[in-house]
Amino acid sequence: MLEEVERWLNARSWSAGDRTVRQLLSAKHTTGQSVSVVLPALDEEATVGDIVTVIRRELMLRVPLVDELVVVDSGSSDRTAEVAAAAGARVVHRDAILPRIPAVPGKGEVLWRSLLVTGGDIVCFVDADLREFSADFVSGIVGPLLTDPDVHLVKAMYDRPLGAAPGQGGRVTELMARPLLNMHWPQLAGFVQPLGGEYAARRSLLERLPFPVGYGVELGMLVDALHLVGLDALAQVDVGVRVHRHQDGRALGRMAAAIYRTAQLRLARGHLVRPTLTQFERGVDGFEPRTYAVDTEERPPMAEIAEYAARKVA
């Protein structure tokens, strides 16, 4: 590990308990910063309501740390939107945001569009499939942004059990993202959960970043933020244990392909020769190929979108 990264680990890695809620509220009052929390959601009726309930109760009603809580529905076929609204979130459908640009499927697409329907100086993203959710996931990663003006992006770090096996989650991280980062962006080798879906950043940074529309969004954002603001502006906070729904092996393969593609574009901005991934499933006549397109689209920095610029002027 680079000496620079070792120093960064000591200076920019914290625990959620290192800052009390009282300290955060004091910093929020002093700096006048507002906080938005965004949950991108697709068919998460089983978990989204509990997450919204905890954030509202602990960080909006009990203490006024979060100013707005938005669930962006990515086209759910279940009751995700109804459950989230009943729990107290403002629910916005992905396709209703910036309708002149047709939406495409993907998590990054939803995160990008969420910048147009939120107003916080700090934007905190939380995946909607978490179970046993704690408010520390939000207060922990928002904390450094409220208290340290030199920090621009904070990732959550946590243990990720796979069933009963501790520390065995995050398979795409270990098999794809971590090797890529260590080899090509060694300054980012200190991030425990580089692909984690829980992170917070200043709007002033997010609006300058391109957003890969799919699974590559977290890696792309981390790499681009490194180049824009430097390693010392990035941080991570330990929030404990993350329990969530795990993908099957084929879904993980598609995720890994998208992440590799995101890295490849950032390495060379070159031509992706064949943006597809073929996987195999056993059928009645033996193994059958299934070919999937790999996400090849990115959204430009939100600061370049006319509607966003007009909103800021207004």
C-alpha positions in Angstrom: 0.0 0.0 0.0 1.3 3.5 -0.8 2.5 5.6 2.1 0.0 8.2 1.0 -2.8 5.8 1.4 -1.6 4.6 4.8 -1.6 8.2 6.0 -5.0 8.7 4.5 -6.4 5.7 6.3 -5.3 7.2 9.6 -6.6 10.7 8.8 -9.8 10.0 6.8 -11.2 6.8 8.3 -13.7 7.2 11.2 -16.4 5.4 13.1 -20.0 6.6 13.2 -19.6 7.1 16.9 -16.8 9.6 16.5 -19.2 12.5 16.1 -22.2 12.8 18.3 -25.6 14.0 17.0 -25.2 17.1 19.1 -22.0 17.9 17.3 -23.5 17.3 14.0 -26.5 19.6 14.7 -24.2 22.3 16.0 -22.1 22.1 12.8 -25.2 22.1 10.7 -26.6 25.2 12.4 -23.2 27.0 12.2 -22.6 26.2 8.5 -26.2 26.4 7.3 -25.9 23.3 5.2 -29.0 21.3 4.3 -29.1 17.5 3.9 -31.1 15.4 1.4 -31.4 11.6 1.6 -32.2 9.7 -1.6 -33.2 6.1 -1.8 -33.1 4.6 -5.3 -35.7 1.9 -5.3 -36.9 -0.9 -7.7 -39.3 -3.5 -6.2 -38.2 -3.0 -2.6 -41.6 -2.9 -0.9 -40.3 -5.4 1.8 -37.6 -3.1 3.1 -38.1 0.5 1.9 -40.8 1.4 4.4 -38.6 0.4 7.4 -35.7 2.4 6.1 -37.8 5.5 5.6 -39.4 5.1 9.0 -36.1 5.0 10.8 -34.7 8.0 9.0 -37.8 10.1 9.6 -38.1 9.1 13.3 -34.4 9.4 14.2 -33.1 12.1 11.9 -36.0 14.3 11.0 -38.5 14.2 14.0 -36.3 13.4 16.9 -33.4 15.6 15.7 -33.6 17.9 12.7 -30.5 16.5 10.9 -32.1 15.5 7.5 -34.1 18.2 5.7 -35.7 16.0 2.9 -36.1 12.4 2.3 -36.8 11.3 -1.3 -37.5 7.8 -2.7 -36.9 7.7 -6.5 -38.9 4.8 -7.9 -37.2 3.2 -10.8 -40.3 1.6 -12.3 -41.3 -0.8 -9.6 -43.9 -3.5 -10.3 -44.8 -3.9 -6.6 -46.0 -1.5 -3.9 -42.6 0.2 -3.4 -44.0 3.7 -4.1 -47.1 3.3 -1.9 -45.1 1.8 1.0 -42.5 4.5 0.9 -45.1 7.3 0.7 -47.0 5.8 3.6 -43.9 5.8 5.7 -43.4 9.5 5.1 -41.0 9.8 2.1 -41.6 12.0 -0.9 -41.8 9.6 -3.8 -40.8 10.7 -7.3 -40.9 8.4 -10.3 -37.7 8.3 -12.4 -39.6 8.9 -15.7 -41.1 12.1 -14.3 -37.7 13.7 -13.8 -36.2 15.5 -16.9 -38.7 13.9 -19.3 -37.1 15.4 -22.4 -34.3 12.8 -21.9 -35.8 9.3 -22.1 -34.8 7.3 -19.0 -32.8 4.1 -19.3 -32.7 1.3 -16.7 -30.0 1.4 -14.1 -29.2 2.6 -10.6 -26.8 5.3 -11.9 -29.6 6.8 -14.0 -31.8 7.2 -10.9 -29.0 8.8 -8.8 -28.2 11.2 -11.6 -31.8 12.3 -12.0 -32.3 12.7 -8.2 -30.1 15.8 -8.3 -32.9 17.6 -10.1 -35.5 16.8 -7.4 -33.5 17.4 -4.3 -32.1 20.6 -2.9 -29.7 19.7 -0.1 -26.1 21.0 -0.1 -25.2 17.5 1.0 -26.8 14.5 -0.8 -26.8 11.1 0.9 -27.6 8.0 -1.1 -28.9 4.8 0.7 -29.8 1.6 -1.0 -33.4 0.5 -0.4 -32.9 -3.2 0.2 -31.2 -2.9 3.6 -32.5 -4.9 6.5 -31.9 -4.2 10.2 -31.3 -0.6 9.1 -29.7 1.9 11.5 -29.7 5.7 11.4 -25.9 5.5 11.7 -25.8 4.7 8.0 -26.9 8.3 7.4 -25.6 10.3 10.3 -22.2 8.5 10.2 -21.4 9.4 6.5 -23.0 12.9 6.6 -21.0 13.7 9.7 -17.6 14.5 8.2 -19.2 16.7 5.5 -20.9 18.8 8.1 -17.9 19.1 10.4 -15.0 19.3 7.9 -15.1 21.7 4.9 -12.2 19.9 3.3 -14.2 16.6 2.9 -16.3 16.3 -0.2 -17.3 12.6 -0.5 -17.7 10.0 2.3 -18.3 6.2 1.7 -19.8 3.9 4.4 -17.7 0.9 5.3 -19.1 -2.1 7.0 -19.0 -5.9 7.4 -21.1 -7.7 4.7 -22.1 -11.2 5.8 -23.2 -13.7 3.2 -25.9 -15.7 4.9 -24.4 -17.0 8.1 -20.8 -16.4 6.9 -19.3 -13.2 8.2 -17.3 -11.1 5.8 -18.2 -13.1 2.7 -20.4 -10.5 1.0 -19.1 -8.1 -1.6 -18.0 -10.7 -4.0 -17.8 -8.3 -7.0 -15.8 -5.9 -4.8 -13.2 -8.6 -4.0 -13.1 -10.2 -7.5 -13.4 -7.2 -9.7 -13.4 -3.7 -8.1 -10.6 -4.1 -5.6 -8.1 -5.6 -8.1 -8.9 -2.8 -10.6 -8.4 -0.1 -8.0 -5.2 -1.5 -6.6 -3.7 -1.9 -10.0 -4.8 1.2 -11.8 -5.9 3.7 -9.0 -3.7 2.6 -6.0 -4.6 5.8 -4.2 -8.1 4.4 -3.8 -6.9 1.0 -2.4 -7.8 2.1 1.2 -11.5 2.1 0.6 -13.1 -0.9 2.4 -16.3 -0.8 0.4 -15.6 1.0 -2.9 -18.9 -0.3 -4.4 -21.1 0.3 -1.4 -24.4 2.0 -2.1 -24.3 4.2 1.0 -22.3 7.4 0.6 -22.8 11.1 0.9 -21.2 14.0 -1.1 -21.4 17.7 -1.5 -23.8 18.7 -4.3 -21.0 21.0 -5.6 -19.0 17.8 -6.4 -21.9 15.6 -7.6 -23.1 18.1 -10.1 -19.7 18.1 -11.8 -19.4 14.3 -12.1 -20.6 12.1 -15.0 -22.8 9.3 -13.9 -22.6 5.8 -15.5 -26.2 4.8 -15.8 -25.8 1.3 -14.4 -23.8 -0.7 -11.9 -20.6 1.1 -12.6 -21.8 4.3 -11.0 -20.0 3.8 -7.6 -16.6 2.9 -9.1 -16.9 5.7 -11.7 -17.9 8.3 -9.1 -15.0 7.3 -6.8 -12.4 7.5 -9.6 -13.7 10.7 -11.0 -13.9 12.3 -7.6 -10.3 11.4 -6.9 -9.3 13.3 -10.1 -11.5 16.3 -9.3 -10.9 16.9 -5.6 -8.0 14.6 -4.6 -7.6 11.8 -2.1 -7.7 14.0 1.0 -11.2 15.2 0.1 -12.5 11.6 0.3 -13.2 9.7 3.5 -14.9 6.6 4.9 -16.9 5.9 8.0 -17.5 2.6 9.8 -21.2 2.1 10.3 -21.2 -1.6 11.5 -22.9 -4.4 9.6 -24.8 -4.2 6.3 -27.5 -6.8 5.8 -29.3 -6.9 2.5 -30.5 -9.1 -0.3 -27.8 -10.8 -2.3 -27.7 -11.3 -6.1 -27.2 -14.6 -7.8 -24.0 -15.5 -9.6 -25.2 -14.5 -13.1 -26.4 -11.1 -11.8 -23.0 -10.6 -10.2 -21.4 -11.4 -13.6 -23.4 -8.7 -15.3 -22.4 -6.3 -12.5 -18.8 -7.1 -12.8 -18.9 -6.6 -16.6 -20.4 -3.1 -16.2 -17.8 -2.2 -13.6 -15.0 -3.4 -15.8 -16.4 -1.3 -18.6 -16.5 1.8 -16.4 -12.9 1.3 -15.4 -11.8 0.7 -19.0 -13.4 3.9 -20.2 -11.6 5.8 -17.5 -8.3 4.2 -18.3 -8.3 5.0 -22.0 -11.6 6.6 -23.0 -11.2 4.1 -25.8 -13.6 2.1 -27.9 -15.3 -0.8 -26.2 -15.0 -3.5 -28.8 -18.0 -5.7 -27.9 -20.2 -4.4 -25.1 -22.0 -7.6 -24.3 -21.6 -10.5 -21.8 -22.6 -14.1 -22.6 -23.5 -16.3 -19.6 -24.8 -19.9 -19.6 -27.9 -21.5 -18.0 -28.7 -25.2 -18.1 -31.8 -25.9 -20.1 -33.6 -29.1 -21.2 -31.1 -29.5 -24.1 -28.0 -28.7 -22.0 -26.3 -25.3 -21.4 -27.9 -22.5 -23.2 -26.2 -19.1 -23.8 -27.8 -15.9 -22.6 -26.3 -12.7 -23.9 -26.8 -9.4 -22.1 -25.8 -5.9 -23.2 -23.3 -4.2 -20.9 -24.1 -0.6 -20.0 -22.2 1.7 -22.3 -24.0 5.0 -21.6 -23.1 7.7 -19.1 -25.0 10.8 -18.2 -23.0 14.1 -18.4 -22.3 16.2 -15.3 -25.6 17.6 -14.0 -24.1 21.1 -14.2 -24.3 20.8 -18.0 -28.0 20.2 -18.0 -30.0 23.3 -18.9 -32.9 22.5 -16.6 -30.6 22.1 -13.6 -28.8 25.4 -14.4 -32.2 27.2 -14.7 -33.3 25.8 -11.4 -30.1 27.1 -9.7 -30.7 30.6 -11.2 -34.3 30.6 -10.0 
